[in-house]
Amino acid sequence: MRLFSRSFRFCSEHAVALAALAACALLLLPAPVIGIADNGDFARVMGAGGLEYADRAEPWNDRYFRYSHHQYAYGRFGTGGYGSSQLPLLFAAGSLSRLFAGRFDIRLLSMLYALLLAAALYTLMKAAKTGSRWVNGLLAAALALVFLDIGYLAYFNSLYGEPAAMIFFLLTAALGLRAARAEDGSPRPLLRFYAAAAALACAKLQYAPIGLAFALFGLRLRQASPARPWRRTAAAGAAALFLLSAGMVAAAPSGLKEINLYQTVFYGVLKDSPTPGSDLTALGLKKELAVLAGTNYFQKDVPIPKNDPRLTEGLYPNISHLDILRFYAARPGRLVQKLERAAANGMYIRPYYLGNYEKAVGQPPGALAHRFSAWSEFKRAVLPHRLTVVLLVFAAYLGLAASALLRPADAAAKRSAEMHLGIAAAGGLAFLVPILGDGEADLAKHLFLFNVCFDWMAVYAGVLLFVRLGAFARRLHARMLG
């Protein structure tokens, strides 16, 4: 028993990494293959892996939404005009597959994600572990329960960018916490942190603003060491991350920008608005566009077609997301209403309208896999989908970070607390940006990274609060007995 206790102190990070590999192997590799159906986004990135749909004559209802696919044919390599840090991973998997297989099996990509996830959880556990072996064991178990849920892992057997975003966020959090505690003045921890943060900011257009939050934390790290290489790396890395995040937004395809603006205005600001005409006037747009209130970009039966000059000349050149931000800043009550809508959709780890099984399996169209789904189902069916719940988790997490800042402690502990504040800021942006950037369109899926941030904050704050309450209860019991 004594030997077990000594060894367990050092193996919490190894345990969670091995659990990640085992869960991915057991849930994603065996038949029937569990994945997520294409909602139309796959075509944006398939060129990076040199992939095409295996059956070009496949009916639309079988290719999209209802059924997943695990095999693809090879095609030409290309970027598809959509930049993302996911693309190198797809290119690596697609190139490797061509060496030994006649078709691309999505499980090759998912195992690449599995290795990266294991590394991310290992690094995060090592960065967040405490001096108590049983607290570390509790934290490792909670990480496994939450981040190895099928709601997250099913994404691995797909061409969505969500797995890359999840992995890069966990790596950014872990490497940021490790950089905060670096003491030897070597810039290597900083370089690793900036690399992970850059990959996160470039995983998807909507994540670019998150790079700005971590760039500010990088600037704070300049004070961690008087060594010139460290300070120069901290400043240069922050500047590079800021420019990269801004460039990601600037380089977005014009067609994608138009879609997002349409959704933000008509399926966001004007959706359920009691005064759509007045709202358009406040945005500097013409009231005649009010007939589009509540419509989304992909609808065909709309009063004003997409190529109508009233949109191409009267909308897109005259509105920006900064105008949307000003509109909500002047009307906080309207913003709270939208955030309540986001909270109502923000507890769904996976999109429940996309099927997990292939058609050949024989499951009903859109059927979902529920093996190892305790956490995602708890969030879906038990946890209240209210803004107050979101705010309570943020408050608990921020409170723990603030308490570390206020207590007399070493400088490294204070920098770690600042990194936790940066993580909370990233979670807040992941919650807010979908509303400001795409309205209420596909909110459950667009709030994926918010789920990752929220779940990490809930795990970390929950474990620490449980430990502190337990310690308080023991002290109170001792006093009563005394």
Number of C-alpha atoms within 10 A of each C-alpha: 5 7 7 8 11 11 11 17 18 13 17 24 26 19 19 27 25 18 20 26 19 15 19 25 15 11 21 24 17 10 10 13 20 28 31 34 30 21 14 11 12 18 15 16 25 26 23 27 27 22 24 20 17 15 11 9 8 11 9 9 10 16 21 21 19 24 27 24 26 21 16 19 15 21 15 11 17 17 16 12 12 17 19 21 18 23 21 12 17 23 22 14 23 27 17 15 19 13 8 9 9 11 17 25 18 24 24 19 23 25 19 15 23 25 15 20 26 23 22 25 27 24 22 24 23 21 20 17 17 15 8 10 18 15 18 23 21 17 24 27 16 21 22 19 19 21 20 24 23 27 27 20 27 24 24 28 27 24 26 21 19 21 26 24 23 24 22 26 25 25 27 26 26 24 27 32 26 24 27 27 20 18 11 10 16 16 19 14 19 25 17 17 24 26 18 22 29 26 26 27 29 27 25 21 20 20 23 27 20 26 26 25 21 28 26 16 22 28 18 18 26 19 14 21 16 10 14 13 13 23 22 13 21 25 17 15 21 26 17 15 25 23 14 19 24 16 13 21 17 12 13 15 12 10 8 12 20 19 17 22 23 25 27 26 30 26 23 26 26 24 20 12 15 9 10 23 19 16 19 20 11 15 18 14 18 16 14 12 18 17 15 20 20 18 21 23 19 11 9 11 8 13 10 15 15 17 9 10 11 15 17 14 11 15 19 16 10 13 16 18 17 10 15 20 16 12 17 16 12 10 11 11 11 15 19 13 12 21 20 17 17 24 23 17 21 28 26 23 25 23 19 15 15 21 25 29 27 25 18 9 11 9 14 13 17 21 18 23 17 13 10 17 16 15 20 23 17 13 16 18 12 10 12 15 20 17 17 12 13 20 13 12 19 22 15 18 25 22 14 18 22 16 12 18 18 10 10 10 10 11 14 18 18 21 25 22 22 23 26 22 22 23 27 23 19 24 23 18 19 25 25 17 21 25 26 25 25 25 25 26 19 12 21 23 19 23 26 24 24 25 23 22 25 25 22 22 22 20 22 19 21 17 17 19 15 13 15 12 12 12 12 12 12 12 12 12 11 10 9 8 7 6
